[in-house]
Amino acid sequence: MAKIKVKFMNRTTSFSVGALLIYLGIGVLFLLIFWQFSYLMIGKSLEDEDLVAHGHEKFTRTAVNNAERGDITDRENNILASDMEAYRVALIIDEDYPNHVEDKEKVASVLNEVLGIDEDEVIEKIDQGIEDERFQVELGRAGMDISYNEKQKLEEIQGDEGSGVSGFYFVSETKRFYPNGNFASHLIGYAEQDEETNGLFGQMGLERAYDDVLSGESGSTGYTQDVWGYIVPNSQNQVKAPEDGADIQLTIDSNIQLYLEDSLDTMEEHFEPEELFAVVADAETGEILGSGQRPSFNPRTREGFGNSWLNMLYQYSFEPGSTFKVFSLAAAIDAGEYEPDMTFESGEFDVGGHTIYDWEPEGWGNITYNEGMQYSSNALMMILQDKVGEDKMLEYYQDFGFGQTTDSEFPREVPGVIAWDEELQRKTTSFGQTSTVTPIQMIQGMTAILNEGEMKKPYVIDSITDPNTDEVLYDGKESAVRQVISPEAAEKTQEEINTFVGGSMERNPQYQLDDYEVAGKSGTAQIIDPENGGYMSGDYEFLTSFIGYAPEDDPEVIIYYGIKLASKNKEDTWDYGVMHGFNPLMERTLKYLEVGSQDEEQTAELIPVEDYTGESMEQAALPEIDTIHQLVIGEGEAIEDHYPKNDTLLPYDTLFVKTDGQATMPDLSGLSKREAIIFGDFAGVDITIEGEGYVTEQSVEADAPIEAGSEITITLSSNDPND
């Protein structure tokens, strides 16, 4: 190989060309490496990828902290929907695992005792799991949603070495809890767990419509793990707390809702209809106090789910029939075209060559307008529409809110249709056929008649509150939509409606109640035949309804009740309408709201209660009135305290009295929830209340001794104490 001679300070050195090239190459390589490291140290990126971020991504993890979903409560803050920690139990059957099932018969027996699971089913699942060489087996729906107390009991049994029970494994889950089962289900809706996010997601009803409000915002915890996957100590410092979802309080009253559900059950059993609905509203404010329908479902068990997706209160439109006549009547009165004593020829009315008959084709001869309204004459409604004028009548219907949504809290509310293109449609609309409405529109329209012509907007959400700050995000309030008719016309319309039940023609006597005067309008609407078009023509194939209010002189409650296509006892829908559901619902609601009957209101007086402290039970001038319930706590003769004191009582109120001597437990049967709470405060005992309605059970029997601070559980049910 050639050599190069170099002279340096009188010395001559020879270099091999090949060696020189190697040295130069190594030098260049080291320069490139040095430059690359310098670039990485300064720029911290490679091919536009942030290396620092890449390192963090590789070793940093984030755990999601799910927010707690907001509660849905009734007007008294009773829980209707809430998050609850639930558990799922599994059985470990792998013999290599320390805690595995050793005695399957004993395990099956315990599961049967605690959870009610069939023993043979448990044994079969264990055997199948062993055959399939599985690590564990689960028990289906029966092993899910178990409570903390059930979990604790199973753990206690498993912890007892002498029990011979082993293999239980529990998984904690957040579930949406609906304590009342089939209870305003379509209104409240339901939420279920999303498998990807592990959070709850609203599927229908309020749960879906307000999912973003109820869900809140999840938090997170950041931490660092090493190459083996272990958490690096003290690395959990990137914490973002979750923000819980807002709470929604409804105007629904749980007691009234229970009465409503009971009445729907009664109607469903008696008629087996295609559909049922009922709505209870405050006549003065438009608040929805109760709403339900059939078919329905249990959001907790999903029983009945899928039979109907519609929330009938807002999303169900139908031809209402004669209940709609109250709005045609109100329009005619406001327009000055109705006088009760004016007469007309009933029976039929000609519309462009078509003859439309009354439900009694022969009619009732020449009768007064008021008699025509009592008979529910279709001919009269068409006569009134002609007198008012079709354009003006359309304006009235629109002012009453038909053909448009009520701008409710539900985004998918349907508007219904005012059919007005052809003369025949316009005429039949006057008596509730052709055009369609929703139950919420009917309630809204009725508020105008009962509030001096000023229509109130119905609402079901009382408030939405941020639990993190207690800030009220939304405050539901009574609000007027518009003045539809004059106060004078509203008063006159109400006077006419008051004759439709048990009036001079003795129509609809079945809706009369013993203690209250009920007013309202019945309706029988034909139903569109979905297969053949036109209307169904079979016997009793219609939608029967009643919209009523009480007391008639000072209305406090409106109820709209409907039944469609009964399949059993069909003829009763013609003879009795919806009486079997409407009457008990109205009566129980009025009694629960402590609305006195009209006879009572005329004679009832406030009952004075003085201070009887220190007097004997025999000598004290305690109110001796049959309608006052006297509740005595104690065995003594001298009165130590009583409630109320230096005050007054109304009929059917309770006077609480405490005597000297040993305090004893009174019989609380029939007390309302409010009175049960008063008893606890007055007696100085800790009351736990379960359920809604009136007291039916108590954990401490009557006459048993009690002490201050005693714990007493009281069970309420919807049973009316006056039944």
Secondary structure, DSSP 8 states (H G I E B T S, - for coil): --EEEEEETTEEEEEEHHHHHHHHHHHHHHHHHHHHHHHHHHH-EETTEEHHHHHHHHHEEEEEE------EE-TT--EEEEEEEEEEEEEE--TTSSS--S-HHHHHHHHHHHH---HHHHHHHHHHHHHTT-SEEE-GGGGSSB-HHHHHHHHHHHH-GGG----EEEEEEEEEE-TTSSSSHHHH-EEEE-TTT-SEEEEEHHHHHTHHHHH-B-EEEEEEB-TTS-B-TT---EEE--B---EEEES--HHHHHHHHHHHHHHHHHH--SEEEEEEEETTT-BEEEEEEES---TTT-TTTTS----HHHH--B--GGGGHHHHHHHHHHTT---TT-EEE-SEEEETTEEEE-SSTT--SEEEHHHHHHHT-HHHHHHHHHHH-HHHHHHHHHHTTTTS----S-TT----B---SSHHHHHHHTTTSSSBB-HHHHHHHHHHHHTTTEEE--B-EEEEEETTTTEEEEE----EEEE-S-HHHHHHHHHHHTTTTTSTT---GGG--SSS--EEEEEEEE-B-TTTSSB--STT-EEEEEEEEESSSS--EEEEEEEE--SSSHHHHHHTTTHHHHHHHHHHHHHHTT---HHHHHH---EEE---TTSBTTTS-----TTSEEEEESS-SBEEEEES-SEEE-TT-EEEEEESSS-B----TT-BHHHHHHHHHHHT-EEEEESSSEEEEESS-TT-B--TT-EEEEEEES--TT-
